């Protein structure tokens, strides 16, 4: 399925984004507006940044899988 068809179901959820330049990023998909994805990304400590990615920069986008329920301690 093309990534453009996935985004409506992923708003408000954690996503991984593959960029056309071979890099990637992850965060919460906050909104889609004017051909851009708005993604809330963690920076460090208690700081977050709302970043914009133009559609032409995106290769694919996927929601995070659910956590395994195994306890490691």
PDB file of N, CA, C and O in Angstrom:
ATOM      1  N   UNK A   1       0.846  -1.176   0.000  1.00  0.00           N
ATOM      2  CA  UNK A   1       0.000   0.000   0.000  1.00  0.00           C
ATOM      3  C   UNK A   1       0.894   1.243   0.000  1.00  0.00           C
ATOM      4  O   UNK A   1       1.835   1.317   0.791  1.00  0.00           O
ATOM      5  N   UNK A   2       0.623   2.209  -0.861  1.00  0.00           N
ATOM      6  CA  UNK A   2       1.416   3.440  -0.857  1.00  0.00           C
ATOM      7  C   UNK A   2       1.322   4.149   0.498  1.00  0.00           C
ATOM      8  O   UNK A   2       0.278   4.127   1.150  1.00  0.00           O
ATOM      9  N   UNK A   3       2.418   4.772   0.906  1.00  0.00           N
ATOM     10  CA  UNK A   3       2.458   5.385   2.231  1.00  0.00           C
ATOM     11  C   UNK A   3       1.405   6.480   2.389  1.00  0.00           C
ATOM     12  O   UNK A   3       0.941   6.717   3.504  1.00  0.00           O
ATOM     13  N   UNK A   4       1.021   7.146   1.317  1.00  0.00           N
ATOM     14  CA  UNK A   4       0.027   8.215   1.405  1.00  0.00           C
ATOM     15  C   UNK A   4      -1.324   7.698   1.898  1.00  0.00           C
ATOM     16  O   UNK A   4      -2.090   8.439   2.514  1.00  0.00           O
ATOM     17  N   UNK A   5      -1.612   6.426   1.626  1.00  0.00           N
ATOM     18  CA  UNK A   5      -2.881   5.840   2.071  1.00  0.00           C
ATOM     19  C   UNK A   5      -2.838   5.436   3.547  1.00  0.00           C
ATOM     20  O   UNK A   5      -3.886   5.241   4.162  1.00  0.00           O
ATOM     21  N   UNK A   6      -1.650   5.310   4.115  1.00  0.00           N
ATOM     22  CA  UNK A   6      -1.507   4.892   5.512  1.00  0.00           C
ATOM     23  C   UNK A   6      -1.662   6.041   6.501  1.00  0.00           C
ATOM     24  O   UNK A   6      -2.066   5.823   7.643  1.00  0.00           O
ATOM     25  N   UNK A   7      -1.342   7.269   6.071  1.00  0.00           N
ATOM     26  CA  UNK A   7      -1.172   8.353   7.044  1.00  0.00           C
ATOM     27  C   UNK A   7      -2.442   8.706   7.811  1.00  0.00           C
ATOM     28  O   UNK A   7      -2.357   9.102   8.974  1.00  0.00           O
ATOM     29  N   UNK A   8      -3.607   8.575   7.200  1.00  0.00           N
ATOM     30  CA  UNK A   8      -4.845   8.900   7.910  1.00  0.00           C
ATOM     31  C   UNK A   8      -5.026   8.009   9.141  1.00  0.00           C
ATOM     32  O   UNK A   8      -5.580   8.450  10.149  1.00  0.00           O
ATOM     33  N   UNK A   9      -4.565   6.765   9.064  1.00  0.00           N
ATOM     34  CA  UNK A   9      -4.710   5.821  10.173  1.00  0.00           C
ATOM     35  C   UNK A   9      -3.612   5.978  11.216  1.00  0.00           C
ATOM     36  O   UNK A   9      -3.722   5.438  12.317  1.00  0.00           O
ATOM     37  N   UNK A  10      -2.553   6.713  10.881  1.00  0.00           N
ATOM     38  CA  UNK A  10      -1.393   6.806  11.761  1.00  0.00           C
ATOM     39  C   UNK A  10      -1.316   8.122  12.548  1.00  0.00           C
ATOM     40  O   UNK A  10      -0.440   8.276  13.399  1.00  0.00           O
ATOM     41  N   UNK A  11      -2.205   9.054  12.278  1.00  0.00           N
ATOM     42  CA  UNK A  11      -2.169  10.340  12.994  1.00  0.00           C
ATOM     43  C   UNK A  11      -2.398  10.099  14.485  1.00  0.00           C
ATOM     44  O   UNK A  11      -3.343   9.421  14.886  1.00  0.00           O
ATOM     45  N   UNK A  12      -1.508  10.672  15.291  1.00  0.00           N
ATOM     46  CA  UNK A  12      -1.576  10.514  16.745  1.00  0.00           C
ATOM     47  C   UNK A  12      -0.836   9.286  17.264  1.00  0.00           C
ATOM     48  O   UNK A  12      -0.848   9.021  18.466  1.00  0.00           O
ATOM     49  N   UNK A  13      -0.196   8.538  16.377  1.00  0.00           N
ATOM     50  CA  UNK A  13       0.486   7.299  16.763  1.00  0.00           C
ATOM     51  C   UNK A  13       1.989   7.402  16.508  1.00  0.00           C
ATOM     52  O   UNK A  13       2.429   8.224  15.704  1.00  0.00           O
ATOM     53  N   UNK A  14       2.777   6.566  17.192  1.00  0.00           N
ATOM     54  CA  UNK A  14       4.219   6.539  16.924  1.00  0.00           C
ATOM     55  C   UNK A  14       4.494   5.901  15.564  1.00  0.00           C
ATOM     56  O   UNK A  14       3.927   4.865  15.216  1.00  0.00           O
ATOM     57  N   UNK A  15       5.380   6.548  14.807  1.00  0.00           N
ATOM     58  CA  UNK A  15       5.689   6.073  13.462  1.00  0.00           C
ATOM     59  C   UNK A  15       7.197   6.090  13.220  1.00  0.00           C
ATOM     60  O   UNK A  15       7.943   6.828  13.864  1.00  0.00           O
ATOM     61  N   UNK A  16       7.613   5.269  12.290  1.00  0.00           N
ATOM     62  CA  UNK A  16       8.958   5.305  11.743  1.00  0.00           C
ATOM     63  C   UNK A  16       8.844   5.789  10.313  1.00  0.00           C
ATOM     64  O   UNK A  16       7.975   5.339   9.566  1.00  0.00           O
ATOM     65  N   UNK A  17       9.720   6.705   9.930  1.00  0.00           N
ATOM     66  CA  UNK A  17       9.657   7.299   8.597  1.00  0.00           C
ATOM     67  C   UNK A  17      10.971   7.056   7.869  1.00  0.00           C
ATOM     68  O   UNK A  17      12.041   7.401   8.370  1.00  0.00           O
ATOM     69  N   UNK A  18      10.885   6.461   6.687  1.00  0.00           N
ATOM     70  CA  UNK A  18      12.053   6.298   5.810  1.00  0.00           C
ATOM     71  C   UNK A  18      12.070   7.475   4.849  1.00  0.00           C
ATOM     72  O   UNK A  18      11.089   7.744   4.155  1.00  0.00           O
ATOM     73  N   UNK A  19      13.198   8.169   4.820  1.00  0.00           N
ATOM     74  CA  UNK A  19      13.334   9.324   3.938  1.00  0.00           C
ATOM     75  C   UNK A  19      14.003   8.912   2.628  1.00  0.00           C
ATOM     76  O   UNK A  19      14.731   7.920   2.578  1.00  0.00           O
ATOM     77  N   UNK A  20      13.757   9.665   1.592  1.00  0.00           N
ATOM     78  CA  UNK A  20      14.294   9.358   0.262  1.00  0.00           C
ATOM     79  C   UNK A  20      15.817   9.404   0.211  1.00  0.00           C
ATOM     80  O   UNK A  20      16.423   8.772  -0.654  1.00  0.00           O
ATOM     81  N   UNK A  21      16.445  10.145   1.127  1.00  0.00           N
ATOM     82  CA  UNK A  21      17.909  10.257   1.132  1.00  0.00           C
ATOM     83  C   UNK A  21      18.592   9.113   1.877  1.00  0.00           C
ATOM     84  O   UNK A  21      19.811   9.129   2.045  1.00  0.00           O
ATOM     85  N   UNK A  22      17.817   8.114   2.328  1.00  0.00           N
ATOM     86  CA  UNK A  22      18.388   6.964   3.012  1.00  0.00           C
ATOM     87  C   UNK A  22      18.381   7.078   4.518  1.00  0.00           C
ATOM     88  O   UNK A  22      18.667   6.101   5.210  1.00  0.00           O
ATOM     89  N   UNK A  23      18.062   8.247   5.044  1.00  0.00           N
ATOM     90  CA  UNK A  23      17.977   8.422   6.484  1.00  0.00           C
ATOM     91  C   UNK A  23      16.583   8.057   6.961  1.00  0.00           C
ATOM     92  O   UNK A  23      15.699   7.753   6.161  1.00  0.00           O
ATOM     93  N   UNK A  24      16.399   8.088   8.255  1.00  0.00           N
ATOM     94  CA  UNK A  24      15.097   7.802   8.826  1.00  0.00           C
ATOM     95  C   UNK A  24      14.904   8.568  10.109  1.00  0.00           C
ATOM     96  O   UNK A  24      15.855   9.118  10.664  1.00  0.00           O
ATOM     97  N   UNK A  25      13.685   8.605  10.577  1.00  0.00           N
ATOM     98  CA  UNK A  25      13.359   9.271  11.821  1.00  0.00           C
ATOM     99  C   UNK A  25      12.144   8.594  12.425  1.00  0.00           C
ATOM    100  O   UNK A  25      11.479   7.793  11.768  1.00  0.00           O
ATOM    101  N   UNK A  26      11.857   8.916  13.676  1.00  0.00           N
ATOM    102  CA  UNK A  26      10.665   8.371  14.313  1.00  0.00           C
ATOM    103  C   UNK A  26      10.095   9.408  15.259  1.00  0.00           C
ATOM    104  O   UNK A  26      10.796  10.315  15.709  1.00  0.00           O
ATOM    105  N   UNK A  27       8.834   9.263  15.547  1.00  0.00           N
ATOM    106  CA  UNK A  27       8.151  10.177  16.451  1.00  0.00           C
ATOM    107  C   UNK A  27       6.655   9.945  16.373  1.00  0.00           C
ATOM    108  O   UNK A  27       6.195   8.925  15.859  1.00  0.00           O
ATOM    109  N   UNK A  28       5.896  10.911  16.894  1.00  0.00           N
ATOM    110  CA  UNK A  28       4.440  10.848  16.842  1.00  0.00           C
ATOM    111  C   UNK A  28       3.984  11.651  15.625  1.00  0.00           C
ATOM    112  O   UNK A  28       4.353  12.816  15.477  1.00  0.00           O
ATOM    113  N   UNK A  29       3.192  11.042  14.764  1.00  0.00           N
ATOM    114  CA  UNK A  29       2.641  11.756  13.616  1.00  0.00           C
ATOM    115  C   UNK A  29       1.491  12.619  14.116  1.00  0.00           C
ATOM    116  O   UNK A  29       0.425  12.107  14.459  1.00  0.00           O
ATOM    117  N   UNK A  30       1.709  13.927  14.156  1.00  0.00           N
ATOM    118  CA  UNK A  30       0.716  14.847  14.715  1.00  0.00           C
ATOM    119  C   UNK A  30      -0.343  15.272  13.710  1.00  0.00           C
ATOM    120  O   UNK A  30      -1.523  15.366  14.051  1.00  0.00           O
ATOM    121  N   UNK A  31       0.070  15.528  12.477  1.00  0.00           N
ATOM    122  CA  UNK A  31      -0.876  16.052  11.501  1.00  0.00           C
ATOM    123  C   UNK A  31      -0.274  15.966  10.103  1.00  0.00           C
ATOM    124  O   UNK A  31       0.919  15.719   9.928  1.00  0.00           O
ATOM    125  N   UNK A  32      -1.129  16.177   9.129  1.00  0.00           N
ATOM    126  CA  UNK A  32      -0.717  16.283   7.734  1.00  0.00           C
ATOM    127  C   UNK A  32      -1.341  17.569   7.221  1.00  0.00           C
ATOM    128  O   UNK A  32      -2.551  17.766   7.333  1.00  0.00           O
ATOM    129  N   UNK A  33      -0.512  18.450   6.654  1.00  0.00           N
ATOM    130  CA  UNK A  33      -1.013  19.739   6.223  1.00  0.00           C
ATOM    131  C   UNK A  33      -0.185  20.282   5.057  1.00  0.00           C
ATOM    132  O   UNK A  33       1.044  20.310   5.119  1.00  0.00           O
ATOM    133  N   UNK A  34      -0.864  20.708   4.004  1.00  0.00           N
ATOM    134  CA  UNK A  34      -0.205  21.346   2.862  1.00  0.00           C
ATOM    135  C   UNK A  34       0.967  20.539   2.307  1.00  0.00           C
ATOM    136  O   UNK A  34       2.027  21.097   2.023  1.00  0.00           O
ATOM    137  N   UNK A  35       0.782  19.241   2.153  1.00  0.00           N
ATOM    138  CA  UNK A  35       1.834  18.400   1.576  1.00  0.00           C
ATOM    139  C   UNK A  35       2.994  18.137   2.513  1.00  0.00           C
ATOM    140  O   UNK A  35       4.094  17.817   2.062  1.00  0.00           O
ATOM    141  N   UNK A  36       2.766  18.269   3.816  1.00  0.00           N
ATOM    142  CA  UNK A  36       3.825  18.036   4.807  1.00  0.00           C
ATOM    143  C   UNK A  36       3.309  17.153   5.938  1.00  0.00           C
ATOM    144  O   UNK A  36       2.146  17.229   6.335  1.00  0.00           O
ATOM    145  N   UNK A  37       4.206  16.318   6.439  1.00  0.00           N
ATOM    146  CA  UNK A  37       3.922  15.561   7.659  1.00  0.00           C
ATOM    147  C   UNK A  37       4.463  16.369   8.830  1.00  0.00           C
ATOM    148  O   UNK A  37       5.575  16.892   8.759  1.00  0.00           O
ATOM    149  N   UNK A  38       3.694  16.475   9.902  1.00  0.00           N
ATOM    150  CA  UNK A  38       4.138  17.135  11.118  1.00  0.00           C
ATOM    151  C   UNK A  38       4.389  16.053  12.158  1.00  0.00           C
ATOM    152  O   UNK A  38       3.469  15.345  12.570  1.00  0.00           O
ATOM    153  N   UNK A  39       5.640  15.933  12.577  1.00  0.00           N
ATOM    154  CA  UNK A  39       6.072  14.835  13.442  1.00  0.00           C
ATOM    155  C   UNK A  39       6.710  15.404  14.709  1.00  0.00           C
ATOM    156  O   UNK A  39       7.627  16.223  14.639  1.00  0.00           O
ATOM    157  N   UNK A  40       6.221  14.966  15.859  1.00  0.00           N
ATOM    158  CA  UNK A  40       6.799  15.361  17.136  1.00  0.00           C
ATOM    159  C   UNK A  40       7.927  14.388  17.463  1.00  0.00           C
ATOM    160  O   UNK A  40       7.692  13.196  17.662  1.00  0.00           O
ATOM    161  N   UNK A  41       9.159  14.910  17.516  1.00  0.00           N
ATOM    162  CA  UNK A  41      10.335  14.075  17.741  1.00  0.00           C
ATOM    163  C   UNK A  41      10.974  14.424  19.082  1.00  0.00           C
ATOM    164  O   UNK A  41      10.953  15.574  19.521  1.00  0.00           O
ATOM    165  N   UNK A  42      11.531  13.421  19.709  1.00  0.00           N
ATOM    166  CA  UNK A  42      12.262  13.608  20.962  1.00  0.00           C
ATOM    167  C   UNK A  42      13.663  14.111  20.655  1.00  0.00           C
ATOM    168  O   UNK A  42      14.332  13.580  19.768  1.00  0.00           O
ATOM    169  N   UNK A  43      14.114  15.133  21.380  1.00  0.00           N
ATOM    170  CA  UNK A  43      15.475  15.648  21.207  1.00  0.00           C
ATOM    171  C   UNK A  43      16.384  15.107  22.306  1.00  0.00           C
ATOM    172  O   UNK A  43      17.261  14.288  22.032  1.00  0.00           O
ATOM    173  N   UNK A  44      16.186  15.553  23.541  1.00  0.00           N
ATOM    174  CA  UNK A  44      16.948  15.065  24.694  1.00  0.00           C
ATOM    175  C   UNK A  44      16.325  15.635  25.956  1.00  0.00           C
ATOM    176  O   UNK A  44      15.571  16.607  25.915  1.00  0.00           O
ATOM    177  N   UNK A  45      16.657  15.006  27.084  1.00  0.00           N
ATOM    178  CA  UNK A  45      16.085  15.357  28.382  1.00  0.00           C
ATOM    179  C   UNK A  45      14.576  15.482  28.246  1.00  0.00           C
ATOM    180  O   UNK A  45      13.918  14.491  27.928  1.00  0.00           O
ATOM    181  N   UNK A  46      14.003  16.653  28.472  1.00  0.00           N
ATOM    182  CA  UNK A  46      12.548  16.810  28.349  1.00  0.00           C
ATOM    183  C   UNK A  46      12.181  17.694  27.159  1.00  0.00           C
ATOM    184  O   UNK A  46      11.154  18.372  27.180  1.00  0.00           O
ATOM    185  N   UNK A  47      13.019  17.688  26.122  1.00  0.00           N
ATOM    186  CA  UNK A  47      12.773  18.551  24.969  1.00  0.00           C
ATOM    187  C   UNK A  47      12.315  17.752  23.758  1.00  0.00           C
ATOM    188  O   UNK A  47      12.853  16.696  23.425  1.00  0.00           O
ATOM    189  N   UNK A  48      11.306  18.306  23.124  1.00  0.00           N
ATOM    190  CA  UNK A  48      10.739  17.718  21.910  1.00  0.00           C
ATOM    191  C   UNK A  48      10.674  18.804  20.848  1.00  0.00           C
ATOM    192  O   UNK A  48      10.659  19.991  21.172  1.00  0.00           O
ATOM    193  N   UNK A  49      10.636  18.406  19.582  1.00  0.00           N
ATOM    194  CA  UNK A  49      10.533  19.367  18.483  1.00  0.00           C
ATOM    195  C   UNK A  49       9.474  18.887  17.495  1.00  0.00           C
ATOM    196  O   UNK A  49       9.404  17.701  17.174  1.00  0.00           O
ATOM    197  N   UNK A  50       8.660  19.810  17.024  1.00  0.00           N
ATOM    198  CA  UNK A  50       7.701  19.506  15.971  1.00  0.00           C
ATOM    199  C   UNK A  50       8.390  19.793  14.641  1.00  0.00           C
ATOM    200  O   UNK A  50       8.680  20.945  14.320  1.00  0.00           O
ATOM    201  N   UNK A  51       8.646  18.746  13.877  1.00  0.00           N
ATOM    202  CA  UNK A  51       9.364  18.885  12.607  1.00  0.00           C
ATOM    203  C   UNK A  51       8.413  18.639  11.443  1.00  0.00           C
ATOM    204  O   UNK A  51       7.422  17.920  11.570  1.00  0.00           O
ATOM    205  N   UNK A  52       8.733  19.249  10.310  1.00  0.00           N
ATOM    206  CA  UNK A  52       7.934  19.120   9.098  1.00  0.00           C
ATOM    207  C   UNK A  52       8.745  18.389   8.027  1.00  0.00           C
ATOM    208  O   UNK A  52       9.926  18.667   7.822  1.00  0.00           O
ATOM    209  N   UNK A  53       8.090  17.456   7.355  1.00  0.00           N
ATOM    210  CA  UNK A  53       8.723  16.722   6.260  1.00  0.00           C
ATOM    211  C   UNK A  53       7.831  16.822   5.030  1.00  0.00           C
ATOM    212  O   UNK A  53       6.680  16.386   5.054  1.00  0.00           O
ATOM    213  N   UNK A  54       8.368  17.402   3.947  1.00  0.00           N
ATOM    214  CA  UNK A  54       7.623  17.489   2.689  1.00  0.00           C
ATOM    215  C   UNK A  54       7.370  16.090   2.142  1.00  0.00           C
ATOM    216  O   UNK A  54       8.198  15.194   2.305  1.00  0.00           O
ATOM    217  N   UNK A  55       6.236  15.909   1.501  1.00  0.00           N
ATOM    218  CA  UNK A  55       5.884  14.610   0.936  1.00  0.00           C
ATOM    219  C   UNK A  55       6.983  14.073   0.023  1.00  0.00           C
ATOM    220  O   UNK A  55       7.232  12.867   0.016  1.00  0.00           O
ATOM    221  N   UNK A  56       7.646  14.935  -0.749  1.00  0.00           N
ATOM    222  CA  UNK A  56       8.659  14.447  -1.690  1.00  0.00           C
ATOM    223  C   UNK A  56       9.889  13.872  -0.978  1.00  0.00           C
ATOM    224  O   UNK A  56      10.703  13.187  -1.598  1.00  0.00           O
ATOM    225  N   UNK A  57      10.023  14.150   0.322  1.00  0.00           N
ATOM    226  CA  UNK A  57      11.146  13.616   1.105  1.00  0.00           C
ATOM    227  C   UNK A  57      10.870  12.210   1.635  1.00  0.00           C
ATOM    228  O   UNK A  57      11.791  11.528   2.085  1.00  0.00           O
ATOM    229  N   UNK A  58       9.614  11.771   1.586  1.00  0.00           N
ATOM    230  CA  UNK A  58       9.192  10.526   2.235  1.00  0.00           C
ATOM    231  C   UNK A  58       9.257   9.354   1.259  1.00  0.00           C
ATOM    232  O   UNK A  58       8.744   9.418   0.142  1.00  0.00           O
ATOM    233  N   UNK A  59       9.900   8.286   1.714  1.00  0.00           N
ATOM    234  CA  UNK A  59       9.908   7.038   0.940  1.00  0.00           C
ATOM    235  C   UNK A  59       8.832   6.089   1.464  1.00  0.00           C
ATOM    236  O   UNK A  59       8.127   5.448   0.685  1.00  0.00           O
ATOM    237  N   UNK A  60       8.711   6.003   2.801  1.00  0.00           N
ATOM    238  CA  UNK A  60       7.705   5.128   3.405  1.00  0.00           C
ATOM    239  C   UNK A  60       7.463   5.572   4.841  1.00  0.00           C
ATOM    240  O   UNK A  60       8.281   6.279   5.428  1.00  0.00           O
ATOM    241  N   UNK A  61       6.342   5.155   5.396  1.00  0.00           N
ATOM    242  CA  UNK A  61       6.009   5.433   6.789  1.00  0.00           C
ATOM    243  C   UNK A  61       5.280   4.215   7.340  1.00  0.00           C
ATOM    244  O   UNK A  61       4.425   3.631   6.675  1.00  0.00           O
ATOM    245  N   UNK A  62       5.634   3.841   8.570  1.00  0.00           N
ATOM    246  CA  UNK A  62       5.022   2.677   9.203  1.00  0.00           C
ATOM    247  C   UNK A  62       4.769   2.950  10.670  1.00  0.00           C
ATOM    248  O   UNK A  62       5.551   3.626  11.339  1.00  0.00           O
ATOM    249  N   UNK A  63       3.653   2.410  11.162  1.00  0.00           N
ATOM    250  CA  UNK A  63       3.358   2.490  12.584  1.00  0.00           C
ATOM    251  C   UNK A  63       4.246   1.537  13.355  1.00  0.00           C
ATOM    252  O   UNK A  63       4.715   0.532  12.821  1.00  0.00           O
ATOM    253  N   UNK A  64       4.472   1.864  14.623  1.00  0.00           N
ATOM    254  CA  UNK A  64       5.260   0.975  15.470  1.00  0.00           C
ATOM    255  C   UNK A  64       4.466  -0.297  15.750  1.00  0.00           C
ATOM    256  O   UNK A  64       3.242  -0.252  15.869  1.00  0.00           O
ATOM    257  N   UNK A  65       5.156  -1.430  15.856  1.00  0.00           N
ATOM    258  CA  UNK A  65       4.464  -2.673  16.229  1.00  0.00           C
ATOM    259  C   UNK A  65       4.151  -2.649  17.727  1.00  0.00           C
ATOM    260  O   UNK A  65       4.755  -1.876  18.470  1.00  0.00           O
ATOM    261  N   UNK A  66       3.222  -3.482  18.172  1.00  0.00           N
ATOM    262  CA  UNK A  66       2.935  -3.548  19.605  1.00  0.00           C
ATOM    263  C   UNK A  66       4.112  -4.145  20.361  1.00  0.00           C
ATOM    264  O   UNK A  66       4.910  -4.897  19.803  1.00  0.00           O
ATOM    265  N   UNK A  67       4.206  -3.801  21.630  1.00  0.00           N
ATOM    266  CA  UNK A  67       5.261  -4.338  22.478  1.00  0.00           C
ATOM    267  C   UNK A  67       5.000  -5.799  22.806  1.00  0.00           C
ATOM    268  O   UNK A  67       3.852  -6.234  22.901  1.00  0.00           O
ATOM    269  N   UNK A  68       6.075  -6.544  22.976  1.00  0.00           N
ATOM    270  CA  UNK A  68       5.957  -7.921  23.439  1.00  0.00           C
ATOM    271  C   UNK A  68       5.632  -7.852  24.929  1.00  0.00           C
ATOM    272  O   UNK A  68       6.104  -6.946  25.616  1.00  0.00           O
ATOM    273  N   UNK A  69       4.852  -8.771  25.429  1.00  0.00           N
ATOM    274  CA  UNK A  69       4.452  -8.710  26.832  1.00  0.00           C
ATOM    275  C   UNK A  69       5.389  -9.494  27.752  1.00  0.00           C
ATOM    276  O   UNK A  69       5.014  -9.814  28.879  1.00  0.00           O
ATOM    277  N   UNK A  70       6.588  -9.804  27.295  1.00  0.00           N
ATOM    278  CA  UNK A  70       7.547 -10.493  28.143  1.00  0.00           C
ATOM    279  C   UNK A  70       8.215  -9.509  29.073  1.00  0.00           C
ATOM    280  O   UNK A  70       8.570  -8.401  28.674  1.00  0.00           O
ATOM    281  N   UNK A  71       8.384  -9.916  30.306  1.00  0.00           N
ATOM    282  CA  UNK A  71       9.121  -9.091  31.255  1.00  0.00           C
ATOM    283  C   UNK A  71      10.562  -9.594  31.291  1.00  0.00           C
ATOM    284  O   UNK A  71      10.822 -10.797  31.323  1.00  0.00           O
ATOM    285  N   UNK A  72      11.478  -8.649  31.284  1.00  0.00           N
ATOM    286  CA  UNK A  72      12.889  -9.016  31.230  1.00  0.00           C
ATOM    287  C   UNK A  72      13.566  -8.949  32.589  1.00  0.00           C
ATOM    288  O   UNK A  72      14.784  -9.110  32.672  1.00  0.00           O
ATOM    289  N   UNK A  73      12.827  -8.721  33.634  1.00  0.00           N
ATOM    290  CA  UNK A  73      13.443  -8.634  34.954  1.00  0.00           C
ATOM    291  C   UNK A  73      12.924  -9.697  35.872  1.00  0.00           C
ATOM    292  O   UNK A  73      13.339  -9.770  37.029  1.00  0.00           O
TER     293      UNK A  73
END
